[in-house]
Amino acid sequence: MTPDDILFAITPYGSAQFQGSVARLSHSLSGHFGKSPEEILREVHEKYKANDPDICAFDWRNGQPSLRYAGGRLSISQTIQKCADAVERSR
């Protein structure tokens, strides 16, 4: 993450973008009945990791998710949006 990324993230637009991406992922996950969010995210990651290992790349510790984010060409918000897209496609 660059200093510019951090400055953008704390702006009202950056904050709204992040909140929107998290809300969209939450909504996408709620469309899968009978599975936990962890199951869904693991399945989606397995399905797409050959082409893009960063899609829905979460680690789970004591039931809590942690997004594996290494920076790069996408912001955290864009990374979460990409995961939401993949979750929606996997319904």
N, C-alpha and C positions, 0 to 999 in steps of 0.2 A: 504494500500500500504506500502510495506516495503522500507527501504533505498536502498536495492538492486534493487527493481523494478524501483525506481526513477533513479538510476544510469544507468540501462539498457535503460530506455526510452530516455535518452539524448545521447546515443551512436548513431553513424550513422546507425547501423543495427536496433536499436530500433525505431529510427525516420522513417526509410524506411518501417519498418513493420507497423507502425501506419498509415503512408500515404497510403500504399497499401491497408490496410483494409478499410479506408475511401473511397478510389477510388472504391473499389469493391462494397461497399454498395451503393454508388452513381450510379454505373452502374446497379446494381440489381434493384434499384428503378426506373431507366429510362425505364425498360422493362414493366412497368405497365402503360398502356395508359388510360387516362381518370380519373385518380385518383391523388390526391396530395400526396406528400411524407408522410405528416401527416396521411392521411387516410390509406395508405398502412401500415405504421408502427403500427398504432393502431390496425388494423385488424390482422396483424401478431402476435402482442403481445397477443391479445385476444385469438387467435387460439391456441397458444402454452403455455400460462401462467400456465395452470393446471399442466403441466409436468415440466416446467422450467420458473419460474416467471421473470428471468433475460433476457429472449430473447426479444430483441427490446424494452426494458423498457426505454422509453423516457417520459419526461415531456415537455409540450409546454407552453411557456410564450411569449405572444405578437408575435406569429408566429415563434419563434425560439426554436429549440429542445435542450434539455439538457439530456444527457445520465445519467440514474440512475446507478451509479457504486459504489459498496460497497467493492471492492477488492475481496479477496478470491482466489480461485484456478486459475482464468483466468486473464490475463492482459487486459487492456483496448482494445488493438488491437485484442486479441482473442475474446473478448466480441462483438466487432463490426463485426468481421468475422462471428461469430455465427449468428448474426442478418442477415447479408448478405445471409448466407446459407438459413435461414428460409424465407427470402423475395423471393429468387429464387425458393424455393419449392412451394411457394404459388401462383405462376403465373398460 
